[in-house]
Amino acid sequence: MGMRATPLTVLSPIPWWWAVWIRLSWPIARRVPLVAAPLRRLSFIHFARWALVSRRSLLFLTSFDGSDIQYIEAFVRVVPGRINGLYRGATGFPGPRRFGPVRDYIVEHNHSPDHFWMAHPEASTRMVSQALALASVYARFEPRLDGADARKFAREWRRFLTAAQGLL
């Protein structure tokens, strides 16, 4: 069993013009793999979601393994440009480059939940993504076994393992 997941809920006040920026930029950012890929590689994240709450606030909900400090440090180190793209216009945001001011900002805007629920508490987003990809590879493998003799099964099994080895 892994570490117990830690929730974090950050509510940041934003001006109306930053809400407009987010509404225009997010649909594009979601379709560009370069934007989301570094976040998906952070294997300790179980869940992360940003949402606009009216035109006045940016809500960030997440759960992860480890401490708040480790999580914030990883974000500052790995994805400062993405943080800037989300929070640059947030009221009082100090910029994404230095850990201490970002930590202070998050502590000030954190709203600790009394309760939270996770569908897969033992799995990070990376683990779930790999499991879904493995299921897809297996779905292509299984039909090729219909009526397979031992030789064909061995050939298909090697093919399957080659395709799936990075997901196991």
SETI-740255 format. One record per atom (N, C-alpha, C): residue in one letter; x, y negated, z negated. Coordinates in steps of 0.2 Angstrom, whole numbers. Layout:
BEGIN
<r res="A" c1="X" c2="Y" c3="Z"/>
...
***
This chain:
BEGIN
<r res="M" c1="4" c2="6" c3="0"/>
<r res="M" c1="0" c2="0" c3="0"/>
<r res="M" c1="4" c2="-6" c3="0"/>
<r res="G" c1="3" c2="-11" c3="4"/>
<r res="G" c1="7" c2="-17" c3="5"/>
<r res="G" c1="5" c2="-22" c3="-1"/>
<r res="M" c1="8" c2="-28" c3="0"/>
<r res="M" c1="7" c2="-34" c3="-4"/>
<r res="M" c1="-1" c2="-36" c3="-4"/>
<r res="R" c1="-3" c2="-39" c3="-9"/>
<r res="R" c1="-10" c2="-41" c3="-10"/>
<r res="R" c1="-10" c2="-48" c3="-5"/>
<r res="A" c1="-15" c2="-48" c3="-1"/>
<r res="A" c1="-15" c2="-54" c3="3"/>
<r res="A" c1="-17" c2="-60" c3="-1"/>
<r res="T" c1="-14" c2="-66" c3="1"/>
<r res="T" c1="-15" c2="-73" c3="-2"/>
<r res="T" c1="-19" c2="-77" c3="3"/>
<r res="P" c1="-25" c2="-80" c3="0"/>
<r res="P" c1="-28" c2="-84" c3="4"/>
<r res="P" c1="-26" c2="-92" c3="4"/>
<r res="L" c1="-27" c2="-95" c3="9"/>
<r res="L" c1="-25" c2="-103" c3="9"/>
<r res="L" c1="-31" c2="-106" c3="13"/>
<r res="T" c1="-34" c2="-111" c3="10"/>
<r res="T" c1="-39" c2="-115" c3="13"/>
<r res="T" c1="-37" c2="-123" c3="13"/>
<r res="V" c1="-35" c2="-126" c3="18"/>
<r res="V" c1="-33" c2="-133" c3="18"/>
<r res="V" c1="-38" c2="-137" c3="22"/>
<r res="L" c1="-40" c2="-142" c3="19"/>
<r res="L" c1="-45" c2="-147" c3="22"/>
<r res="L" c1="-41" c2="-153" c3="23"/>
<r res="S" c1="-40" c2="-155" c3="29"/>
<r res="S" c1="-37" c2="-162" c3="31"/>
<r res="S" c1="-41" c2="-167" c3="34"/>
<r res="P" c1="-41" c2="-173" c3="31"/>
<r res="P" c1="-45" c2="-178" c3="34"/>
<r res="P" c1="-42" c2="-181" c3="40"/>
<r res="I" c1="-46" c2="-182" c3="45"/>
<r res="I" c1="-43" c2="-184" c3="52"/>
<r res="I" c1="-47" c2="-190" c3="54"/>
<r res="P" c1="-44" c2="-195" c3="58"/>
<r res="P" c1="-48" c2="-200" c3="61"/>
<r res="P" c1="-52" c2="-197" c3="67"/>
<r res="W" c1="-57" c2="-201" c3="69"/>
<r res="W" c1="-61" c2="-199" c3="75"/>
<r res="W" c1="-57" c2="-197" c3="81"/>
<r res="W" c1="-52" c2="-201" c3="83"/>
<r res="W" c1="-48" c2="-201" c3="89"/>
<r res="W" c1="-44" c2="-194" c3="89"/>
<r res="W" c1="-42" c2="-192" c3="82"/>
<r res="W" c1="-38" c2="-185" c3="82"/>
<r res="W" c1="-43" c2="-180" c3="83"/>
<r res="A" c1="-49" c2="-180" c3="81"/>
<r res="A" c1="-54" c2="-175" c3="83"/>
<r res="A" c1="-55" c2="-174" c3="90"/>
<r res="V" c1="-55" c2="-180" c3="94"/>
<r res="V" c1="-56" c2="-180" c3="101"/>
<r res="V" c1="-50" c2="-176" c3="104"/>
<r res="W" c1="-44" c2="-178" c3="102"/>
<r res="W" c1="-38" c2="-175" c3="104"/>
<r res="W" c1="-38" c2="-167" c3="103"/>
<r res="I" c1="-40" c2="-165" c3="97"/>
<r res="I" c1="-41" c2="-158" c3="96"/>
<r res="I" c1="-46" c2="-154" c3="100"/>
<r res="R" c1="-52" c2="-158" c3="101"/>
<r res="R" c1="-57" c2="-155" c3="106"/>
<r res="R" c1="-55" c2="-154" c3="113"/>
<r res="L" c1="-50" c2="-159" c3="115"/>
<r res="L" c1="-48" c2="-158" c3="122"/>
<r res="L" c1="-42" c2="-153" c3="123"/>
<r res="S" c1="-38" c2="-153" c3="118"/>
<r res="S" c1="-32" c2="-149" c3="118"/>
<r res="S" c1="-32" c2="-142" c3="116"/>
<r res="W" c1="-37" c2="-140" c3="112"/>
<r res="W" c1="-37" c2="-133" c3="109"/>
<r res="W" c1="-39" c2="-128" c3="115"/>
<r res="P" c1="-44" c2="-130" c3="119"/>
<r res="P" c1="-46" c2="-125" c3="124"/>
<r res="P" c1="-40" c2="-124" c3="129"/>
<r res="I" c1="-36" c2="-128" c3="130"/>
<r res="I" c1="-30" c2="-127" c3="134"/>
<r res="I" c1="-25" c2="-123" c3="131"/>
<r res="A" c1="-24" c2="-125" c3="124"/>
<r res="A" c1="-19" c2="-122" c3="120"/>
<r res="A" c1="-20" c2="-114" c3="119"/>
<r res="R" c1="-27" c2="-113" c3="119"/>
<r res="R" c1="-29" c2="-106" c3="118"/>
<r res="R" c1="-27" c2="-101" c3="124"/>
<r res="R" c1="-27" c2="-104" c3="130"/>
<r res="R" c1="-26" c2="-101" c3="136"/>
<r res="R" c1="-19" c2="-100" c3="138"/>
<r res="V" c1="-15" c2="-104" c3="134"/>
<r res="V" c1="-7" c2="-104" c3="136"/>
<r res="V" c1="-4" c2="-99" c3="131"/>
<r res="P" c1="-1" c2="-94" c3="133"/>
<r res="P" c1="2" c2="-89" c3="129"/>
<r res="P" c1="8" c2="-92" c3="125"/>
<r res="L" c1="11" c2="-96" c3="128"/>
<r res="L" c1="17" c2="-99" c3="124"/>
<r res="L" c1="15" c2="-103" c3="118"/>
<r res="V" c1="9" c2="-105" c3="117"/>
<r res="V" c1="7" c2="-108" c3="111"/>
<r res="V" c1="5" c2="-103" c3="106"/>
<r res="A" c1="2" c2="-98" c3="107"/>
<r res="A" c1="0" c2="-93" c3="102"/>
<r res="A" c1="5" c2="-88" c3="101"/>
<r res="A" c1="9" c2="-86" c3="105"/>
<r res="A" c1="14" c2="-81" c3="104"/>
<r res="A" c1="18" c2="-81" c3="98"/>
<r res="P" c1="21" c2="-87" c3="97"/>
<r res="P" c1="25" c2="-87" c3="91"/>
<r res="P" c1="21" c2="-86" c3="84"/>
<r res="L" c1="15" c2="-88" c3="84"/>
<r res="L" c1="11" c2="-87" c3="78"/>
<r res="L" c1="9" c2="-80" c3="78"/>
<r res="R" c1="8" c2="-76" c3="83"/>
<r res="R" c1="6" c2="-69" c3="83"/>
<r res="R" c1="12" c2="-65" c3="81"/>
<r res="R" c1="18" c2="-67" c3="82"/>
<r res="R" c1="24" c2="-64" c3="80"/>
<r res="R" c1="25" c2="-64" c3="72"/>
<r res="L" c1="22" c2="-69" c3="69"/>
<r res="L" c1="23" c2="-69" c3="61"/>
<r res="L" c1="19" c2="-63" c3="58"/>
<r res="S" c1="23" c2="-58" c3="57"/>
<r res="S" c1="19" c2="-52" c3="55"/>
<r res="S" c1="16" c2="-52" c3="48"/>
<r res="F" c1="17" c2="-56" c3="44"/>
<r res="F" c1="14" c2="-56" c3="38"/>
<r res="F" c1="8" c2="-60" c3="37"/>
<r res="I" c1="5" c2="-63" c3="43"/>
<r res="I" c1="-1" c2="-66" c3="43"/>
<r res="I" c1="-7" c2="-61" c3="44"/>
<r res="H" c1="-12" c2="-61" c3="40"/>
<r res="H" c1="-18" c2="-57" c3="41"/>
<r res="H" c1="-23" c2="-60" c3="46"/>
<r res="F" c1="-23" c2="-66" c3="44"/>
<r res="F" c1="-29" c2="-70" c3="48"/>
<r res="F" c1="-27" c2="-78" c3="48"/>
<r res="A" c1="-28" c2="-81" c3="53"/>
<r res="A" c1="-27" c2="-88" c3="53"/>
<r res="A" c1="-33" c2="-92" c3="58"/>
<r res="R" c1="-36" c2="-97" c3="55"/>
<r res="R" c1="-41" c2="-100" c3="59"/>
<r res="R" c1="-41" c2="-107" c3="58"/>
<r res="W" c1="-41" c2="-111" c3="63"/>
<r res="W" c1="-42" c2="-119" c3="62"/>
<r res="W" c1="-49" c2="-120" c3="65"/>
<r res="A" c1="-52" c2="-125" c3="62"/>
<r res="A" c1="-59" c2="-127" c3="64"/>
<r res="A" c1="-60" c2="-135" c3="63"/>
<r res="L" c1="-64" c2="-138" c3="67"/>
<r res="L" c1="-66" c2="-145" c3="66"/>
<r res="L" c1="-72" c2="-145" c3="62"/>
<r res="V" c1="-72" c2="-149" c3="56"/>
<r res="V" c1="-78" c2="-149" c3="52"/>
<r res="V" c1="-80" c2="-156" c3="53"/>
<r res="S" c1="-86" c2="-157" c3="57"/>
<r res="S" c1="-88" c2="-163" c3="59"/>
<r res="S" c1="-83" c2="-167" c3="63"/>
<r res="R" c1="-83" c2="-173" c3="63"/>
<r res="R" c1="-77" c2="-177" c3="66"/>
<r res="R" c1="-72" c2="-180" c3="61"/>
<r res="R" c1="-73" c2="-177" c3="55"/>
<r res="R" c1="-69" c2="-180" c3="50"/>
<r res="R" c1="-63" c2="-176" c3="47"/>
<r res="S" c1="-64" c2="-169" c3="48"/>
<r res="S" c1="-59" c2="-165" c3="44"/>
<r res="S" c1="-57" c2="-159" c3="49"/>
<r res="L" c1="-51" c2="-157" c3="48"/>
<r res="L" c1="-48" c2="-151" c3="51"/>
<r res="L" c1="-48" c2="-146" c3="45"/>
<r res="L" c1="-51" c2="-140" c3="46"/>
<r res="L" c1="-51" c2="-135" c3="41"/>
<r res="L" c1="-46" c2="-129" c3="44"/>
<r res="F" c1="-42" c2="-127" c3="39"/>
<r res="F" c1="-37" c2="-121" c3="41"/>
<r res="F" c1="-38" c2="-116" c3="35"/>
<r res="L" c1="-40" c2="-110" c3="38"/>
<r res="L" c1="-41" c2="-104" c3="33"/>
<r res="L" c1="-36" c2="-99" c3="35"/>
<r res="T" c1="-33" c2="-96" c3="31"/>
<r res="T" c1="-28" c2="-91" c3="32"/>
<r res="T" c1="-27" c2="-86" c3="26"/>
<r res="S" c1="-25" c2="-80" c3="28"/>
<r res="S" c1="-23" c2="-75" c3="23"/>
<r res="S" c1="-17" c2="-72" c3="25"/>
<r res="F" c1="-12" c2="-70" c3="20"/>
<r res="F" c1="-5" c2="-68" c3="22"/>
<r res="F" c1="-2" c2="-64" c3="16"/>
<r res="D" c1="3" c2="-61" c3="18"/>
<r res="D" c1="7" c2="-57" c3="13"/>
<r res="D" c1="12" c2="-62" c3="10"/>
<r res="G" c1="13" c2="-62" c3="4"/>
<r res="G" c1="19" c2="-66" c3="1"/>
<r res="G" c1="16" c2="-72" c3="-2"/>
<r res="S" c1="20" c2="-77" c3="-4"/>
<r res="S" c1="19" c2="-83" c3="-7"/>
<r res="S" c1="17" c2="-89" c3="-3"/>
<r res="D" c1="14" c2="-94" c3="-5"/>
<r res="D" c1="12" c2="-100" c3="-1"/>
<r res="D" c1="19" c2="-103" c3="1"/>
<r res="I" c1="24" c2="-103" c3="-3"/>
<r res="I" c1="30" c2="-106" c3="-1"/>
<r res="I" c1="33" c2="-102" c3="5"/>
<r res="Q" c1="33" c2="-96" c3="5"/>
<r res="Q" c1="36" c2="-92" c3="10"/>
<r res="Q" c1="32" c2="-93" c3="17"/>
<r res="Y" c1="26" c2="-94" c3="16"/>
<r res="Y" c1="21" c2="-95" c3="22"/>
<r res="Y" c1="23" c2="-102" c3="25"/>
<r res="I" c1="23" c2="-107" c3="21"/>
<r res="I" c1="24" c2="-114" c3="23"/>
<r res="I" c1="31" c2="-114" c3="26"/>
<r res="E" c1="36" c2="-111" c3="23"/>
<r res="E" c1="43" c2="-112" c3="26"/>
<r res="E" c1="43" c2="-108" c3="33"/>
<r res="A" c1="40" c2="-103" c3="33"/>
<r res="A" c1="40" c2="-99" c3="40"/>
<r res="A" c1="36" c2="-104" c3="45"/>
<r res="F" c1="31" c2="-107" c3="44"/>
<r res="F" c1="28" c2="-111" c3="49"/>
<r res="F" c1="32" c2="-117" c3="50"/>
<r res="V" c1="35" c2="-120" c3="46"/>
<r res="V" c1="40" c2="-126" c3="47"/>
<r res="V" c1="46" c2="-124" c3="51"/>
<r res="R" c1="48" c2="-118" c3="50"/>
<r res="R" c1="54" c2="-116" c3="53"/>
<r res="R" c1="52" c2="-113" c3="60"/>
<r res="V" c1="47" c2="-109" c3="61"/>
<r res="V" c1="45" c2="-106" c3="67"/>
<r res="V" c1="41" c2="-110" c3="72"/>
<r res="V" c1="36" c2="-114" c3="70"/>
<r res="V" c1="32" c2="-117" c3="74"/>
<r res="V" c1="30" c2="-124" c3="73"/>
<r res="P" c1="36" c2="-128" c3="72"/>
<r res="P" c1="35" c2="-135" c3="70"/>
<r res="P" c1="31" c2="-139" c3="76"/>
<r res="G" c1="32" c2="-138" c3="82"/>
<r res="G" c1="29" c2="-141" c3="87"/>
<r res="G" c1="21" c2="-140" c3="87"/>
<r res="R" c1="19" c2="-134" c3="86"/>
<r res="R" c1="12" c2="-132" c3="85"/>
<r res="R" c1="9" c2="-135" c3="79"/>
<r res="I" c1="12" c2="-136" c3="74"/>
<r res="I" c1="10" c2="-139" c3="68"/>
<r res="I" c1="9" c2="-147" c3="70"/>
<r res="N" c1="14" c2="-150" c3="73"/>
<r res="N" c1="13" c2="-157" c3="75"/>
<r res="N" c1="7" c2="-158" c3="80"/>
<r res="G" c1="6" c2="-153" c3="84"/>
<r res="G" c1="0" c2="-153" c3="89"/>
<r res="G" c1="-7" c2="-153" c3="85"/>
<r res="L" c1="-7" c2="-150" c3="80"/>
<r res="L" c1="-13" c2="-150" c3="76"/>
<r res="L" c1="-14" c2="-155" c3="70"/>
<r res="Y" c1="-8" c2="-157" c3="67"/>
<r res="Y" c1="-9" c2="-161" c3="61"/>
<r res="Y" c1="-6" c2="-168" c3="62"/>
<r res="R" c1="-3" c2="-170" c3="67"/>
<r res="R" c1="1" c2="-176" c3="68"/>
<r res="R" c1="-4" c2="-182" c3="66"/>
<r res="G" c1="-10" c2="-182" c3="69"/>
<r res="G" c1="-15" c2="-187" c3="67"/>
<r res="G" c1="-19" c2="-186" c3="61"/>
<r res="A" c1="-17" c2="-181" c3="57"/>
<r res="A" c1="-21" c2="-180" c3="50"/>
<r res="A" c1="-19" c2="-185" c3="46"/>
<r res="T" c1="-23" c2="-188" c3="42"/>
<r res="T" c1="-22" c2="-193" c3="37"/>
<r res="T" c1="-17" c2="-191" c3="32"/>
<r res="G" c1="-11" c2="-194" c3="31"/>
<r res="G" c1="-6" c2="-193" c3="27"/>
<r res="G" c1="-1" c2="-187" c3="28"/>
<r res="F" c1="-2" c2="-184" c3="34"/>
<r res="F" c1="3" c2="-179" c3="36"/>
<r res="F" c1="10" c2="-181" c3="37"/>
<r res="P" c1="15" c2="-178" c3="34"/>
<r res="P" c1="22" c2="-181" c3="34"/>
<r res="P" c1="26" c2="-179" c3="40"/>
<r res="G" c1="23" c2="-175" c3="44"/>
<r res="G" c1="27" c2="-172" c3="50"/>
<r res="G" c1="29" c2="-165" c3="48"/>
<r res="P" c1="30" c2="-161" c3="53"/>
<r res="P" c1="32" c2="-154" c3="52"/>
<r res="P" c1="39" c2="-152" c3="51"/>
<r res="R" c1="44" c2="-156" c3="51"/>
<r res="R" c1="51" c2="-154" c3="51"/>
<r res="R" c1="54" c2="-152" c3="44"/>
<r res="R" c1="51" c2="-155" c3="39"/>
<r res="R" c1="54" c2="-154" c3="32"/>
<r res="R" c1="49" c2="-150" c3="27"/>
<r res="F" c1="52" c2="-145" c3="24"/>
<r res="F" c1="48" c2="-141" c3="20"/>
<r res="F" c1="44" c2="-144" c3="14"/>
<r res="G" c1="48" c2="-148" c3="11"/>
<r res="G" c1="46" c2="-151" c3="4"/>
<r res="G" c1="39" c2="-155" c3="5"/>
<r res="P" c1="40" c2="-160" c3="10"/>
<r res="P" c1="34" c2="-164" c3="11"/>
<r res="P" c1="28" c2="-160" c3="14"/>
<r res="V" c1="29" c2="-155" c3="18"/>
<r res="V" c1="24" c2="-151" c3="21"/>
<r res="V" c1="20" c2="-147" c3="15"/>
<r res="R" c1="25" c2="-144" c3="11"/>
<r res="R" c1="22" c2="-141" c3="5"/>
<r res="R" c1="18" c2="-145" c3="1"/>
<r res="D" c1="20" c2="-151" c3="-1"/>
<r res="D" c1="16" c2="-156" c3="-5"/>
<r res="D" c1="10" c2="-158" c3="-2"/>
<r res="Y" c1="10" c2="-159" c3="5"/>
<r res="Y" c1="4" c2="-160" c3="8"/>
<r res="Y" c1="-2" c2="-155" c3="8"/>
<r res="I" c1="1" c2="-148" c3="9"/>
<r res="I" c1="-4" c2="-143" c3="8"/>
<r res="I" c1="-6" c2="-142" c3="1"/>
<r res="V" c1="-2" c2="-142" c3="-4"/>
<r res="V" c1="-4" c2="-142" c3="-11"/>
<r res="V" c1="-9" c2="-147" c3="-12"/>
<r res="E" c1="-8" c2="-153" c3="-10"/>
<r res="E" c1="-13" c2="-158" c3="-11"/>
<r res="E" c1="-20" c2="-157" c3="-8"/>
<r res="H" c1="-20" c2="-154" c3="-2"/>
<r res="H" c1="-26" c2="-153" c3="2"/>
<r res="H" c1="-29" c2="-146" c3="2"/>
<r res="N" c1="-26" c2="-142" c3="-2"/>
<r res="N" c1="-28" c2="-135" c3="-3"/>
<r res="N" c1="-34" c2="-134" c3="-8"/>
<r res="H" c1="-39" c2="-130" c3="-6"/>
<r res="H" c1="-45" c2="-129" c3="-10"/>
<r res="H" c1="-45" c2="-121" c3="-11"/>
<r res="S" c1="-43" c2="-119" c3="-17"/>
<r res="S" c1="-42" c2="-112" c3="-18"/>
<r res="S" c1="-49" c2="-109" c3="-19"/>
<r res="P" c1="-50" c2="-104" c3="-15"/>
<r res="P" c1="-57" c2="-100" c3="-15"/>
<r res="P" c1="-58" c2="-96" c3="-21"/>
<r res="D" c1="-64" c2="-96" c3="-23"/>
<r res="D" c1="-65" c2="-91" c3="-29"/>
<r res="D" c1="-66" c2="-84" c3="-27"/>
<r res="H" c1="-67" c2="-83" c3="-21"/>
<r res="H" c1="-68" c2="-76" c3="-18"/>
<r res="H" c1="-66" c2="-76" c3="-11"/>
<r res="F" c1="-63" c2="-71" c3="-8"/>
<r res="F" c1="-62" c2="-70" c3="-1"/>
<r res="F" c1="-62" c2="-63" c3="1"/>
<r res="W" c1="-64" c2="-62" c3="7"/>
<r res="W" c1="-65" c2="-55" c3="10"/>
<r res="W" c1="-61" c2="-54" c3="16"/>
<r res="M" c1="-58" c2="-48" c3="17"/>
<r res="M" c1="-54" c2="-47" c3="23"/>
<r res="M" c1="-57" c2="-40" c3="25"/>
<r res="A" c1="-58" c2="-40" c3="32"/>
<r res="A" c1="-60" c2="-33" c3="35"/>
<r res="A" c1="-55" c2="-28" c3="35"/>
<r res="H" c1="-48" c2="-30" c3="35"/>
<r res="H" c1="-43" c2="-25" c3="35"/>
<r res="H" c1="-37" c2="-28" c3="31"/>
<r res="P" c1="-38" c2="-27" c3="24"/>
<r res="P" c1="-33" c2="-30" c3="19"/>
<r res="P" c1="-26" c2="-28" c3="20"/>
<r res="E" c1="-26" c2="-22" c3="23"/>
<r res="E" c1="-19" c2="-19" c3="23"/>
<r res="E" c1="-15" c2="-20" c3="30"/>
<r res="A" c1="-19" c2="-24" c3="34"/>
<r res="A" c1="-16" c2="-25" c3="41"/>
<r res="A" c1="-15" c2="-32" c3="43"/>
<r res="S" c1="-9" c2="-34" c3="45"/>
<r res="S" c1="-8" c2="-41" c3="48"/>
<r res="S" c1="-11" c2="-41" c3="55"/>
<r res="T" c1="-12" c2="-48" c3="58"/>
<r res="T" c1="-14" c2="-48" c3="64"/>
<r res="T" c1="-10" c2="-45" c3="69"/>
<r res="R" c1="-4" c2="-44" c3="68"/>
<r res="R" c1="1" c2="-41" c3="73"/>
<r res="R" c1="-1" c2="-33" c3="73"/>
<r res="M" c1="-2" c2="-30" c3="67"/>
<r res="M" c1="-4" c2="-23" c3="66"/>
<r res="M" c1="-10" c2="-22" c3="70"/>
<r res="V" c1="-15" c2="-26" c3="69"/>
<r res="V" c1="-22" c2="-25" c3="72"/>
<r res="V" c1="-21" c2="-26" c3="80"/>
<r res="S" c1="-17" c2="-31" c3="82"/>
<r res="S" c1="-16" c2="-32" c3="89"/>
<r res="S" c1="-12" c2="-25" c3="92"/>
<r res="Q" c1="-8" c2="-23" c3="89"/>
<r res="Q" c1="-4" c2="-17" c3="91"/>
<r res="Q" c1="-9" c2="-11" c3="91"/>
<r res="A" c1="-13" c2="-10" c3="86"/>
<r res="A" c1="-18" c2="-5" c3="86"/>
<r res="A" c1="-23" c2="-5" c3="92"/>
<r res="L" c1="-25" c2="-11" c3="93"/>
<r res="L" c1="-30" c2="-12" c3="99"/>
<r res="L" c1="-26" c2="-10" c3="106"/>
<r res="A" c1="-20" c2="-12" c3="106"/>
<r res="A" c1="-16" c2="-11" c3="112"/>
<r res="A" c1="-15" c2="-3" c3="113"/>
<r res="L" c1="-13" c2="0" c3="107"/>
<r res="L" c1="-12" c2="7" c3="107"/>
<r res="L" c1="-19" c2="11" c3="109"/>
<r res="A" c1="-25" c2="8" c3="107"/>
<r res="A" c1="-31" c2="11" c3="109"/>
<r res="A" c1="-32" c2="11" c3="116"/>
<r res="S" c1="-30" c2="5" c3="119"/>
<r res="S" c1="-31" c2="4" c3="126"/>
<r res="S" c1="-26" c2="9" c3="130"/>
<r res="V" c1="-20" c2="10" c3="128"/>
<r res="V" c1="-15" c2="14" c3="131"/>
<r res="V" c1="-18" c2="22" c3="131"/>
<r res="Y" c1="-21" c2="23" c3="125"/>
<r res="Y" c1="-24" c2="30" c3="124"/>
<r res="Y" c1="-30" c2="31" c3="128"/>
<r res="A" c1="-34" c2="26" c3="129"/>
<r res="A" c1="-40" c2="27" c3="133"/>
<r res="A" c1="-38" c2="28" c3="141"/>
<r res="R" c1="-32" c2="26" c3="143"/>
<r res="R" c1="-30" c2="27" c3="150"/>
<r res="R" c1="-27" c2="34" c3="150"/>
<r res="F" c1="-24" c2="37" c3="145"/>
<r res="F" c1="-21" c2="43" c3="144"/>
<r res="F" c1="-26" c2="49" c3="144"/>
<r res="E" c1="-31" c2="48" c3="140"/>
<r res="E" c1="-35" c2="54" c3="138"/>
<r res="E" c1="-39" c2="57" c3="144"/>
<r res="P" c1="-41" c2="53" c3="149"/>
<r res="P" c1="-45" c2="56" c3="155"/>
<r res="P" c1="-40" c2="60" c3="160"/>
<r res="R" c1="-34" c2="58" c3="159"/>
<r res="R" c1="-29" c2="62" c3="164"/>
<r res="R" c1="-28" c2="69" c3="161"/>
<r res="L" c1="-31" c2="71" c3="155"/>
<r res="L" c1="-29" c2="77" c3="153"/>
<r res="L" c1="-35" c2="82" c3="155"/>
<r res="D" c1="-40" c2="80" c3="157"/>
<r res="D" c1="-46" c2="85" c3="160"/>
<r res="D" c1="-43" c2="90" c3="164"/>
<r res="G" c1="-44" c2="96" c3="162"/>
<r res="G" c1="-41" c2="102" c3="166"/>
<r res="G" c1="-34" c2="103" c3="166"/>
<r res="A" c1="-30" c2="99" c3="162"/>
<r res="A" c1="-23" c2="99" c3="163"/>
<r res="A" c1="-20" c2="106" c3="160"/>
<r res="D" c1="-15" c2="109" c3="164"/>
<r res="D" c1="-11" c2="114" c3="161"/>
<r res="D" c1="-6" c2="112" c3="157"/>
<r res="A" c1="-2" c2="116" c3="154"/>
<r res="A" c1="4" c2="114" c3="150"/>
<r res="A" c1="9" c2="110" c3="153"/>
<r res="R" c1="10" c2="111" c3="159"/>
<r res="R" c1="15" c2="106" c3="163"/>
<r res="R" c1="12" c2="99" c3="164"/>
<r res="K" c1="6" c2="99" c3="166"/>
<r res="K" c1="3" c2="92" c3="167"/>
<r res="K" c1="2" c2="89" c3="160"/>
<r res="F" c1="0" c2="92" c3="155"/>
<r res="F" c1="0" c2="89" c3="148"/>
<r res="F" c1="6" c2="87" c3="146"/>
<r res="A" c1="12" c2="90" c3="147"/>
<r res="A" c1="18" c2="88" c3="145"/>
<r res="A" c1="20" c2="82" c3="148"/>
<r res="R" c1="19" c2="82" c3="155"/>
<r res="R" c1="21" c2="76" c3="159"/>
<r res="R" c1="17" c2="70" c3="157"/>
<r res="E" c1="10" c2="71" c3="156"/>
<r res="E" c1="6" c2="65" c3="154"/>
<r res="E" c1="8" c2="63" c3="146"/>
<r res="W" c1="9" c2="68" c3="142"/>
<r res="W" c1="11" c2="66" c3="135"/>
<r res="W" c1="18" c2="62" c3="135"/>
<r res="R" c1="23" c2="63" c3="139"/>
<r res="R" c1="29" c2="59" c3="140"/>
<r res="R" c1="27" c2="52" c3="142"/>
<r res="R" c1="23" c2="52" c3="147"/>
<r res="R" c1="20" c2="45" c3="150"/>
<r res="R" c1="17" c2="41" c3="145"/>
<r res="F" c1="13" c2="44" c3="141"/>
<r res="F" c1="9" c2="41" c3="135"/>
<r res="F" c1="14" c2="38" c3="130"/>
<r res="L" c1="19" c2="43" c3="128"/>
<r res="L" c1="23" c2="41" c3="123"/>
<r res="L" c1="28" c2="35" c3="125"/>
<r res="T" c1="30" c2="35" c3="132"/>
<r res="T" c1="34" c2="30" c3="134"/>
<r res="T" c1="30" c2="23" c3="134"/>
<r res="A" c1="24" c2="24" c3="136"/>
<r res="A" c1="20" c2="17" c3="136"/>
<r res="A" c1="18" c2="15" c3="129"/>
<r res="A" c1="17" c2="20" c3="124"/>
<r res="A" c1="15" c2="18" c3="118"/>
<r res="A" c1="21" c2="17" c3="113"/>
<r res="Q" c1="27" c2="18" c3="114"/>
<r res="Q" c1="32" c2="18" c3="109"/>
<r res="Q" c1="33" c2="12" c3="106"/>
<r res="G" c1="32" c2="6" c3="109"/>
<r res="G" c1="33" c2="0" c3="106"/>
<r res="G" c1="27" c2="-2" c3="102"/>
<r res="L" c1="22" c2="2" c3="102"/>
<r res="L" c1="16" c2="0" c3="98"/>
<r res="L" c1="15" c2="4" c3="92"/>
<r res="L" c1="20" c2="9" c3="91"/>
<r res="L" c1="19" c2="14" c3="85"/>
<r res="L" c1="24" c2="12" c3="80"/>
***
